[in-house]
Amino acid sequence: MFGYGSLVWRPAFPYIDRRPAHIDGWARRFWQASTDHRGTPEAPGRVVTLIESPGARCEGAAYQVASDDLEVVLAGLDDREKGGYQRHRIALHLRGPHETISQGLVYVASDGNPHFVGHEPLDTIARTVVRSSGPSGRNDEYVLELARALRELDAMDTHVFALEARVRAHAFAED
């Protein structure tokens, strides 16, 4: 299982192993509205999805799930990711003493789903994030925890880190 958003810092399922990993040809973007976790239908928050992007690399975490747990884990993730995400098979590059490639699963919210927002200026996204909250918590927590977790993995993501800086600036300005 490849996590690139909240699964990086809050997997909430049992796993055997967790390793830093990346996928090629995809970029992480805060282009998905969240009406069920980090926002509400009246005030949607923003969460990440993957956008096909030749030459891009998205870093995150790969989780090995026991075969006995797989059905329950997938059912839980299908429910967690129900807001426009679909499951895809993907090649994972696992970091370690020797990089290995493995097949994995990832959830992607494509531009055809009803919650896809698409490109917006980072300041617009940051204002939305600072003001949004939902059943899973404050939207700014999602951004800040993702940025923290990526740094712990020694992963680079200019989109996430630029949004983190703007969220901090907007949060400070609203206090």
PAPABA-32967 format. One record per residue: residue number from 0; residue in three letters; x, y negated, z of N, C-alpha, C in turn. Coordinates in nm, 2 decimals. Layout:
// PAPABA-32967
<site NUM, 'ALA', <X, Y, Z>, <X, Y, Z>, <X, Y, Z>>
...
// end
This chain:
// PAPABA-32967
<site 0, 'MET', <0.09, 0.12, 0.00>, <0.00, 0.00, 0.00>, <0.09, -0.12, 0.00>>
<site 1, 'PHE', <0.07, -0.22, -0.09>, <0.15, -0.34, -0.10>, <0.07, -0.46, -0.04>>
<site 2, 'GLY', <0.12, -0.52, 0.06>, <0.06, -0.64, 0.12>, <0.14, -0.76, 0.08>>
<site 3, 'TYR', <0.06, -0.87, 0.04>, <0.12, -0.99, 0.00>, <0.06, -1.11, 0.07>>
<site 4, 'GLY', <-0.05, -1.09, 0.14>, <-0.12, -1.20, 0.21>, <-0.13, -1.16, 0.36>>
<site 5, 'SER', <-0.25, -1.15, 0.41>, <-0.27, -1.12, 0.55>, <-0.22, -0.98, 0.59>>
<site 6, 'LEU', <-0.21, -0.89, 0.49>, <-0.15, -0.76, 0.52>, <-0.01, -0.76, 0.55>>
<site 7, 'VAL', <0.06, -0.87, 0.52>, <0.20, -0.88, 0.55>, <0.22, -0.90, 0.71>>
<site 8, 'TRP', <0.13, -0.98, 0.76>, <0.14, -1.01, 0.91>, <0.03, -0.95, 1.00>>
<site 9, 'ARG', <-0.07, -0.89, 0.94>, <-0.18, -0.83, 1.01>, <-0.24, -0.72, 0.94>>
<site 10, 'PRO', <-0.17, -0.60, 0.93>, <-0.22, -0.49, 0.85>, <-0.35, -0.43, 0.91>>
<site 11, 'ALA', <-0.35, -0.41, 1.04>, <-0.47, -0.36, 1.11>, <-0.51, -0.22, 1.06>>
<site 12, 'PHE', <-0.41, -0.14, 1.02>, <-0.44, 0.00, 0.99>, <-0.31, 0.08, 1.03>>
<site 13, 'PRO', <-0.33, 0.21, 1.05>, <-0.21, 0.29, 1.09>, <-0.12, 0.32, 0.97>>
<site 14, 'TYR', <0.01, 0.31, 0.99>, <0.10, 0.35, 0.89>, <0.22, 0.42, 0.94>>
<site 15, 'ILE', <0.29, 0.49, 0.86>, <0.41, 0.57, 0.89>, <0.53, 0.48, 0.89>>
<site 16, 'ASP', <0.54, 0.39, 0.78>, <0.66, 0.31, 0.76>, <0.62, 0.18, 0.69>>
<site 17, 'ARG', <0.69, 0.08, 0.72>, <0.67, -0.05, 0.66>, <0.81, -0.10, 0.61>>
<site 18, 'ARG', <0.82, -0.14, 0.49>, <0.94, -0.19, 0.43>, <0.92, -0.31, 0.35>>
<site 19, 'PRO', <1.02, -0.40, 0.35>, <1.01, -0.52, 0.25>, <1.01, -0.46, 0.11>>
<site 20, 'ALA', <0.93, -0.52, 0.03>, <0.91, -0.48, -0.11>, <0.88, -0.60, -0.20>>
<site 21, 'HIS', <0.88, -0.57, -0.33>, <0.83, -0.68, -0.42>, <0.77, -0.61, -0.54>>
<site 22, 'ILE', <0.69, -0.69, -0.61>, <0.63, -0.64, -0.74>, <0.68, -0.75, -0.84>>
<site 23, 'ASP', <0.70, -0.70, -0.96>, <0.74, -0.79, -1.07>, <0.62, -0.83, -1.16>>
<site 24, 'GLY', <0.63, -0.95, -1.22>, <0.52, -0.99, -1.31>, <0.40, -1.05, -1.25>>
<site 25, 'TRP', <0.41, -1.08, -1.12>, <0.29, -1.14, -1.04>, <0.34, -1.25, -0.95>>
<site 26, 'ALA', <0.26, -1.35, -0.94>, <0.29, -1.46, -0.85>, <0.17, -1.48, -0.75>>
<site 27, 'ARG', <0.21, -1.50, -0.63>, <0.11, -1.52, -0.52>, <0.06, -1.67, -0.52>>
<site 28, 'ARG', <-0.07, -1.68, -0.52>, <-0.13, -1.82, -0.53>, <-0.25, -1.83, -0.43>>
<site 29, 'PHE', <-0.27, -1.94, -0.37>, <-0.39, -1.97, -0.29>, <-0.51, -2.02, -0.38>>
<site 30, 'TRP', <-0.55, -1.93, -0.47>, <-0.65, -1.97, -0.57>, <-0.78, -1.89, -0.55>>
<site 31, 'GLN', <-0.80, -1.83, -0.43>, <-0.92, -1.75, -0.40>, <-0.99, -1.81, -0.28>>
<site 32, 'ALA', <-1.12, -1.84, -0.30>, <-1.20, -1.89, -0.19>, <-1.23, -1.77, -0.09>>
<site 33, 'SER', <-1.24, -1.80, 0.03>, <-1.28, -1.71, 0.14>, <-1.40, -1.75, 0.20>>
<site 34, 'THR', <-1.51, -1.68, 0.18>, <-1.64, -1.71, 0.25>, <-1.67, -1.61, 0.36>>
<site 35, 'ASP', <-1.59, -1.51, 0.37>, <-1.61, -1.41, 0.47>, <-1.51, -1.39, 0.58>>
<site 36, 'HIS', <-1.39, -1.44, 0.56>, <-1.28, -1.43, 0.66>, <-1.23, -1.56, 0.71>>
<site 37, 'ARG', <-1.18, -1.65, 0.62>, <-1.12, -1.77, 0.66>, <-1.20, -1.89, 0.62>>
<site 38, 'GLY', <-1.33, -1.87, 0.60>, <-1.42, -1.98, 0.57>, <-1.56, -1.92, 0.58>>
<site 39, 'THR', <-1.65, -2.00, 0.53>, <-1.79, -1.96, 0.53>, <-1.85, -1.99, 0.39>>
<site 40, 'PRO', <-1.97, -1.94, 0.36>, <-2.03, -1.97, 0.23>, <-2.05, -2.12, 0.22>>
<site 41, 'GLU', <-2.08, -2.19, 0.33>, <-2.10, -2.34, 0.32>, <-1.97, -2.41, 0.31>>
<site 42, 'ALA', <-1.86, -2.36, 0.36>, <-1.73, -2.42, 0.36>, <-1.62, -2.32, 0.34>>
<site 43, 'PRO', <-1.60, -2.27, 0.22>, <-1.50, -2.17, 0.19>, <-1.36, -2.21, 0.22>>
<site 44, 'GLY', <-1.28, -2.12, 0.28>, <-1.14, -2.14, 0.30>, <-1.06, -2.10, 0.17>>
<site 45, 'ARG', <-0.93, -2.09, 0.18>, <-0.85, -2.04, 0.07>, <-0.76, -1.93, 0.12>>
<site 46, 'VAL', <-0.75, -1.82, 0.04>, <-0.66, -1.71, 0.07>, <-0.58, -1.68, -0.06>>
<site 47, 'VAL', <-0.49, -1.59, -0.05>, <-0.40, -1.57, -0.17>, <-0.46, -1.45, -0.26>>
<site 48, 'THR', <-0.43, -1.46, -0.38>, <-0.45, -1.35, -0.48>, <-0.32, -1.35, -0.56>>
<site 49, 'LEU', <-0.32, -1.26, -0.65>, <-0.20, -1.25, -0.75>, <-0.25, -1.29, -0.89>>
<site 50, 'ILE', <-0.16, -1.36, -0.95>, <-0.18, -1.41, -1.09>, <-0.07, -1.35, -1.17>>
<site 51, 'GLU', <-0.11, -1.28, -1.28>, <-0.01, -1.23, -1.37>, <0.08, -1.34, -1.42>>
<site 52, 'SER', <0.21, -1.32, -1.41>, <0.31, -1.42, -1.45>, <0.44, -1.36, -1.49>>
<site 53, 'PRO', <0.46, -1.34, -1.62>, <0.58, -1.28, -1.67>, <0.71, -1.34, -1.61>>
<site 54, 'GLY', <0.80, -1.26, -1.56>, <0.92, -1.31, -1.50>, <0.91, -1.34, -1.35>>
<site 55, 'ALA', <0.79, -1.34, -1.30>, <0.78, -1.38, -1.16>, <0.80, -1.25, -1.07>>
<site 56, 'ARG', <0.83, -1.28, -0.94>, <0.84, -1.17, -0.84>, <0.77, -1.21, -0.72>>
<site 57, 'CYS', <0.68, -1.12, -0.67>, <0.61, -1.15, -0.55>, <0.66, -1.05, -0.44>>
<site 58, 'GLU', <0.71, -1.11, -0.33>, <0.77, -1.03, -0.22>, <0.66, -1.02, -0.11>>
<site 59, 'GLY', <0.67, -0.90, -0.05>, <0.58, -0.87, 0.06>, <0.62, -0.75, 0.13>>
<site 60, 'ALA', <0.52, -0.67, 0.18>, <0.55, -0.55, 0.26>, <0.48, -0.43, 0.20>>
<site 61, 'ALA', <0.55, -0.32, 0.20>, <0.49, -0.19, 0.15>, <0.47, -0.10, 0.27>>
<site 62, 'TYR', <0.35, -0.04, 0.28>, <0.32, 0.04, 0.39>, <0.30, 0.18, 0.34>>
<site 63, 'GLN', <0.36, 0.28, 0.40>, <0.33, 0.42, 0.38>, <0.23, 0.47, 0.47>>
<site 64, 'VAL', <0.12, 0.52, 0.42>, <0.01, 0.57, 0.50>, <0.00, 0.72, 0.49>>
<site 65, 'ALA', <-0.02, 0.78, 0.61>, <-0.03, 0.93, 0.61>, <-0.15, 0.97, 0.53>>
<site 66, 'SER', <-0.13, 1.08, 0.46>, <-0.24, 1.14, 0.37>, <-0.36, 1.16, 0.45>>
<site 67, 'ASP', <-0.35, 1.21, 0.58>, <-0.47, 1.23, 0.66>, <-0.55, 1.10, 0.69>>
<site 68, 'ASP', <-0.48, 0.99, 0.69>, <-0.54, 0.86, 0.72>, <-0.59, 0.78, 0.60>>
<site 69, 'LEU', <-0.54, 0.83, 0.48>, <-0.56, 0.75, 0.36>, <-0.71, 0.71, 0.33>>
<site 70, 'GLU', <-0.80, 0.81, 0.34>, <-0.94, 0.78, 0.31>, <-1.00, 0.67, 0.40>>
<site 71, 'VAL', <-0.97, 0.68, 0.53>, <-1.02, 0.59, 0.63>, <-0.96, 0.45, 0.60>>
<site 72, 'VAL', <-0.83, 0.45, 0.58>, <-0.76, 0.32, 0.55>, <-0.81, 0.25, 0.43>>
<site 73, 'LEU', <-0.83, 0.33, 0.32>, <-0.88, 0.27, 0.20>, <-1.02, 0.22, 0.22>>
<site 74, 'ALA', <-1.11, 0.29, 0.29>, <-1.24, 0.24, 0.32>, <-1.24, 0.11, 0.40>>
<site 75, 'GLY', <-1.15, 0.10, 0.49>, <-1.14, -0.02, 0.57>, <-1.09, -0.14, 0.49>>
<site 76, 'LEU', <-0.99, -0.11, 0.40>, <-0.94, -0.21, 0.31>, <-1.04, -0.25, 0.21>>
<site 77, 'ASP', <-1.11, -0.16, 0.15>, <-1.22, -0.19, 0.06>, <-1.32, -0.29, 0.12>>
<site 78, 'ASP', <-1.35, -0.27, 0.25>, <-1.44, -0.36, 0.31>, <-1.38, -0.49, 0.34>>
<site 79, 'ARG', <-1.25, -0.49, 0.39>, <-1.18, -0.61, 0.42>, <-1.16, -0.70, 0.30>>
<site 80, 'GLU', <-1.14, -0.64, 0.18>, <-1.11, -0.71, 0.06>, <-1.23, -0.72, -0.03>>
<site 81, 'LYS', <-1.35, -0.71, 0.02>, <-1.47, -0.71, -0.06>, <-1.50, -0.84, -0.13>>
<site 82, 'GLY', <-1.44, -0.95, -0.09>, <-1.47, -1.08, -0.14>, <-1.41, -1.11, -0.28>>
<site 83, 'GLY', <-1.42, -1.01, -0.37>, <-1.37, -1.04, -0.51>, <-1.25, -0.96, -0.54>>
<site 84, 'TYR', <-1.19, -0.88, -0.45>, <-1.07, -0.80, -0.48>, <-1.10, -0.67, -0.53>>
<site 85, 'GLN', <-1.01, -0.62, -0.62>, <-1.02, -0.48, -0.67>, <-0.89, -0.41, -0.65>>
<site 86, 'ARG', <-0.89, -0.28, -0.63>, <-0.77, -0.20, -0.61>, <-0.71, -0.17, -0.74>>
<site 87, 'HIS', <-0.57, -0.18, -0.75>, <-0.49, -0.15, -0.87>, <-0.37, -0.07, -0.83>>
<site 88, 'ARG', <-0.33, 0.02, -0.92>, <-0.20, 0.09, -0.90>, <-0.09, -0.01, -0.96>>
<site 89, 'ILE', <0.03, 0.00, -0.89>, <0.14, -0.09, -0.93>, <0.27, -0.03, -0.89>>
<site 90, 'ALA', <0.37, -0.07, -0.96>, <0.51, -0.02, -0.93>, <0.56, -0.11, -0.82>>
<site 91, 'LEU', <0.61, -0.05, -0.71>, <0.66, -0.13, -0.59>, <0.81, -0.11, -0.59>>
<site 92, 'HIS', <0.88, -0.21, -0.57>, <1.03, -0.21, -0.56>, <1.06, -0.22, -0.41>>
<site 93, 'LEU', <1.10, -0.11, -0.35>, <1.12, -0.10, -0.20>, <1.26, -0.14, -0.17>>
<site 94, 'ARG', <1.28, -0.24, -0.08>, <1.41, -0.29, -0.04>, <1.46, -0.19, 0.07>>
<site 95, 'GLY', <1.59, -0.17, 0.06>, <1.66, -0.08, 0.16>, <1.81, -0.08, 0.12>>
<site 96, 'PRO', <1.88, 0.02, 0.17>, <2.02, 0.04, 0.13>, <2.03, 0.05, -0.02>>
<site 97, 'HIS', <1.94, 0.12, -0.08>, <1.93, 0.14, -0.22>, <1.79, 0.11, -0.26>>
<site 98, 'GLU', <1.77, 0.01, -0.35>, <1.63, -0.02, -0.40>, <1.57, 0.10, -0.47>>
<site 99, 'THR', <1.45, 0.14, -0.43>, <1.38, 0.24, -0.49>, <1.25, 0.19, -0.55>>
<site 100, 'ILE', <1.20, 0.26, -0.65>, <1.07, 0.22, -0.71>, <0.97, 0.33, -0.68>>
<site 101, 'SER', <0.85, 0.29, -0.63>, <0.75, 0.38, -0.60>, <0.61, 0.33, -0.65>>
<site 102, 'GLN', <0.52, 0.42, -0.67>, <0.38, 0.38, -0.71>, <0.31, 0.34, -0.58>>
<site 103, 'GLY', <0.23, 0.23, -0.59>, <0.15, 0.19, -0.47>, <0.02, 0.13, -0.52>>
<site 104, 'LEU', <-0.06, 0.09, -0.42>, <-0.18, 0.02, -0.44>, <-0.18, -0.12, -0.40>>
<site 105, 'VAL', <-0.25, -0.21, -0.47>, <-0.26, -0.35, -0.43>, <-0.40, -0.40, -0.46>>
<site 106, 'TYR', <-0.44, -0.49, -0.38>, <-0.57, -0.55, -0.41>, <-0.55, -0.69, -0.48>>
<site 107, 'VAL', <-0.62, -0.71, -0.59>, <-0.61, -0.83, -0.67>, <-0.75, -0.89, -0.69>>
<site 108, 'ALA', <-0.76, -1.02, -0.67>, <-0.89, -1.09, -0.70>, <-0.86, -1.16, -0.84>>
<site 109, 'SER', <-0.92, -1.11, -0.94>, <-0.89, -1.16, -1.07>, <-0.98, -1.29, -1.10>>
<site 110, 'ASP', <-0.95, -1.36, -1.20>, <-1.02, -1.48, -1.23>, <-1.16, -1.46, -1.27>>
<site 111, 'GLY', <-1.21, -1.34, -1.29>, <-1.35, -1.31, -1.32>, <-1.44, -1.30, -1.20>>
<site 112, 'ASN', <-1.38, -1.30, -1.08>, <-1.47, -1.28, -0.96>, <-1.53, -1.42, -0.92>>
<site 113, 'PRO', <-1.65, -1.41, -0.85>, <-1.72, -1.54, -0.82>, <-1.65, -1.63, -0.72>>
<site 114, 'HIS', <-1.54, -1.58, -0.65>, <-1.47, -1.66, -0.55>, <-1.34, -1.72, -0.60>>
<site 115, 'PHE', <-1.31, -1.69, -0.73>, <-1.18, -1.74, -0.78>, <-1.20, -1.89, -0.81>>
<site 116, 'VAL', <-1.10, -1.96, -0.75>, <-1.10, -2.11, -0.76>, <-1.01, -2.15, -0.87>>
<site 117, 'GLY', <-0.90, -2.09, -0.88>, <-0.80, -2.12, -0.98>, <-0.71, -2.23, -0.93>>
<site 118, 'HIS', <-0.63, -2.29, -1.02>, <-0.53, -2.39, -0.99>, <-0.60, -2.52, -0.93>>
<site 119, 'GLU', <-0.55, -2.56, -0.82>, <-0.58, -2.69, -0.76>, <-0.45, -2.75, -0.71>>
<site 120, 'PRO', <-0.45, -2.89, -0.70>, <-0.33, -2.95, -0.64>, <-0.31, -2.90, -0.50>>
<site 121, 'LEU', <-0.18, -2.88, -0.46>, <-0.15, -2.83, -0.32>, <-0.22, -2.92, -0.21>>
<site 122, 'ASP', <-0.22, -3.05, -0.23>, <-0.29, -3.13, -0.13>, <-0.43, -3.10, -0.12>>
<site 123, 'THR', <-0.50, -3.07, -0.23>, <-0.64, -3.04, -0.22>, <-0.66, -2.90, -0.15>>
<site 124, 'ILE', <-0.57, -2.81, -0.18>, <-0.58, -2.68, -0.11>, <-0.55, -2.70, 0.04>>
<site 125, 'ALA', <-0.45, -2.78, 0.07>, <-0.41, -2.81, 0.21>, <-0.53, -2.87, 0.29>>
<site 126, 'ARG', <-0.60, -2.97, 0.23>, <-0.71, -3.03, 0.30>, <-0.82, -2.93, 0.33>>
<site 127, 'THR', <-0.85, -2.84, 0.23>, <-0.95, -2.73, 0.25>, <-0.90, -2.64, 0.36>>
<site 128, 'VAL', <-0.78, -2.60, 0.36>, <-0.73, -2.51, 0.46>, <-0.74, -2.57, 0.60>>
<site 129, 'VAL', <-0.70, -2.69, 0.62>, <-0.70, -2.75, 0.75>, <-0.84, -2.76, 0.81>>
<site 130, 'ARG', <-0.94, -2.78, 0.72>, <-1.08, -2.80, 0.77>, <-1.16, -2.67, 0.78>>
<site 131, 'SER', <-1.10, -2.55, 0.73>, <-1.18, -2.43, 0.72>, <-1.15, -2.33, 0.83>>
<site 132, 'SER', <-1.25, -2.26, 0.87>, <-1.25, -2.15, 0.97>, <-1.36, -2.05, 0.94>>
<site 133, 'GLY', <-1.33, -1.93, 0.97>, <-1.43, -1.82, 0.95>, <-1.43, -1.71, 1.05>>
<site 134, 'PRO', <-1.49, -1.60, 1.03>, <-1.50, -1.50, 1.13>, <-1.36, -1.44, 1.17>>
<site 135, 'SER', <-1.26, -1.45, 1.08>, <-1.13, -1.40, 1.10>, <-1.04, -1.50, 1.16>>
<site 136, 'GLY', <-1.09, -1.62, 1.18>, <-1.00, -1.73, 1.24>, <-0.99, -1.85, 1.15>>
<site 137, 'ARG', <-0.90, -1.94, 1.20>, <-0.87, -2.07, 1.13>, <-0.79, -2.04, 1.00>>
<site 138, 'ASN', <-0.83, -2.11, 0.90>, <-0.76, -2.09, 0.77>, <-0.61, -2.14, 0.78>>
<site 139, 'ASP', <-0.58, -2.24, 0.86>, <-0.44, -2.28, 0.87>, <-0.36, -2.17, 0.93>>
<site 140, 'GLU', <-0.41, -2.09, 1.03>, <-0.34, -1.98, 1.08>, <-0.30, -1.89, 0.98>>
<site 141, 'TYR', <-0.38, -1.86, 0.88>, <-0.35, -1.77, 0.77>, <-0.23, -1.82, 0.69>>
<site 142, 'VAL', <-0.23, -1.95, 0.66>, <-0.11, -2.00, 0.58>, <0.01, -2.00, 0.67>>
<site 143, 'LEU', <0.01, -2.04, 0.79>, <0.13, -2.05, 0.88>, <0.18, -1.91, 0.91>>
<site 144, 'GLU', <0.09, -1.82, 0.94>, <0.14, -1.68, 0.97>, <0.20, -1.61, 0.85>>
<site 145, 'LEU', <0.14, -1.64, 0.73>, <0.20, -1.58, 0.61>, <0.34, -1.64, 0.59>>
<site 146, 'ALA', <0.35, -1.77, 0.60>, <0.49, -1.83, 0.58>, <0.59, -1.77, 0.68>>
<site 147, 'ARG', <0.55, -1.76, 0.81>, <0.64, -1.71, 0.91>, <0.68, -1.56, 0.88>>
<site 148, 'ALA', <0.58, -1.48, 0.84>, <0.61, -1.34, 0.81>, <0.70, -1.32, 0.69>>
<site 149, 'LEU', <0.68, -1.41, 0.59>, <0.77, -1.40, 0.47>, <0.91, -1.44, 0.51>>
<site 150, 'ARG', <0.93, -1.54, 0.59>, <1.06, -1.57, 0.64>, <1.13, -1.46, 0.71>>
<site 151, 'GLU', <1.05, -1.39, 0.80>, <1.10, -1.27, 0.87>, <1.14, -1.16, 0.77>>
<site 152, 'LEU', <1.08, -1.15, 0.66>, <1.12, -1.05, 0.56>, <1.23, -1.10, 0.47>>
<site 153, 'ASP', <1.28, -1.23, 0.50>, <1.38, -1.29, 0.41>, <1.33, -1.30, 0.27>>
<site 154, 'ALA', <1.20, -1.33, 0.25>, <1.13, -1.35, 0.12>, <1.11, -1.49, 0.09>>
<site 155, 'MET', <1.12, -1.53, -0.03>, <1.11, -1.66, -0.08>, <0.98, -1.68, -0.16>>
<site 156, 'ASP', <0.90, -1.78, -0.13>, <0.78, -1.81, -0.21>, <0.76, -1.96, -0.20>>
<site 157, 'THR', <0.80, -2.03, -0.31>, <0.79, -2.18, -0.31>, <0.64, -2.23, -0.29>>
<site 158, 'HIS', <0.55, -2.16, -0.35>, <0.41, -2.20, -0.34>, <0.36, -2.19, -0.19>>
<site 159, 'VAL', <0.39, -2.08, -0.13>, <0.34, -2.07, 0.01>, <0.42, -2.17, 0.10>>
<site 160, 'PHE', <0.54, -2.18, 0.09>, <0.62, -2.28, 0.17>, <0.58, -2.42, 0.15>>
<site 161, 'ALA', <0.55, -2.46, 0.02>, <0.51, -2.59, -0.01>, <0.37, -2.62, 0.05>>
<site 162, 'LEU', <0.28, -2.52, 0.04>, <0.15, -2.54, 0.10>, <0.16, -2.54, 0.26>>
<site 163, 'GLU', <0.25, -2.46, 0.31>, <0.27, -2.47, 0.46>, <0.31, -2.61, 0.50>>
<site 164, 'ALA', <0.40, -2.67, 0.43>, <0.44, -2.81, 0.47>, <0.33, -2.91, 0.46>>
<site 165, 'ARG', <0.25, -2.89, 0.35>, <0.13, -2.98, 0.34>, <0.03, -2.96, 0.44>>
<site 166, 'VAL', <0.00, -2.83, 0.48>, <-0.09, -2.80, 0.58>, <-0.05, -2.86, 0.71>>
<site 167, 'ARG', <0.08, -2.85, 0.75>, <0.13, -2.91, 0.87>, <0.11, -3.07, 0.87>>
<site 168, 'ALA', <0.14, -3.13, 0.75>, <0.13, -3.27, 0.74>, <-0.02, -3.32, 0.75>>
<site 169, 'HIS', <-0.11, -3.24, 0.69>, <-0.25, -3.28, 0.69>, <-0.31, -3.25, 0.83>>
<site 170, 'ALA', <-0.26, -3.15, 0.90>, <-0.31, -3.12, 1.03>, <-0.27, -3.23, 1.13>>
<site 171, 'PHE', <-0.14, -3.27, 1.11>, <-0.09, -3.38, 1.20>, <-0.17, -3.51, 1.17>>
<site 172, 'ALA', <-0.20, -3.54, 1.04>, <-0.27, -3.66, 1.00>, <-0.41, -3.66, 1.06>>
<site 173, 'GLU', <-0.47, -3.54, 1.07>, <-0.61, -3.54, 1.12>, <-0.62, -3.54, 1.27>>
<site 174, 'ASP', <-0.51, -3.52, 1.34>, <-0.51, -3.53, 1.49>, <-0.53, -3.67, 1.54>>
// end
